């Protein structure tokens, strides 16, 4: 993983900010690609891992909303790769 760089000490991020950014990456990934059914399921799986890592910082209503957003993103007809 030589491509990864350390975050400079003047750029310290809160864990919640990093977790929310990770969720955004998953949303973008399932919405902005020609994701297969397996990839969409993987997106839901990764979302569950991220939310579990947040160790209860999200209440049940927010968790349900995030999973709904991931589901809607995976069903969206994205123009990203259409010519």
Secondary structure, DSSP 8 states (H G I E B T S, - for coil): -TT-----TT----HHHHHHHHHHHHHHHHHSS---HHHHHHHHHHHHHHHHHTTT-S-HHHHHHHHHHHHHHHHS---TT--
